[in-house]
Amino acid sequence: MTTRTIAGIVALLLLQGCSTAPRFEQNFGASVRANVAAQTIDPRGAANANPAAGIDGPAARAAHERYQQSFIQPGSAASAPLLNTLGSVK
C-alpha cells in the first residue's frame, strides 16, 4: 500500500465520525422527559400563588433544630446485639 492510499483510508475513517445519526437523535431525551412528566403531581403547581398549608415558622424551626441535633448527639445505643451472626449466644 502506498502512502497516498493509507492517507485516503485514514481520511475516510476520520470523516466517518462526522456523519449524523438522525435515527438516534430523533427521540433523544424523550425517555427523560416522559419520566419527569410522570413524576410531576401538578404541572400547574408553580403558578399557584397560595402558600402550602402546614406548620408555622417557629415550630418548623424548632423541629429542624431538633433534627440537626439528633446527628450531633445520637441517642443511646443498644447494649446487646440484635443479631448474632456466629450462631452462639453469650
Secondary structure, 3 states (H helix, E strand, C coil): CCHHHHHHHHHHHHHHCCCCCHHHHCCCCHHHHHHHHHHCCCCCHHHCCCCCCCCCHHHHHHHHHHHHHHHHCCCCCCCCCCCCCCCCCC
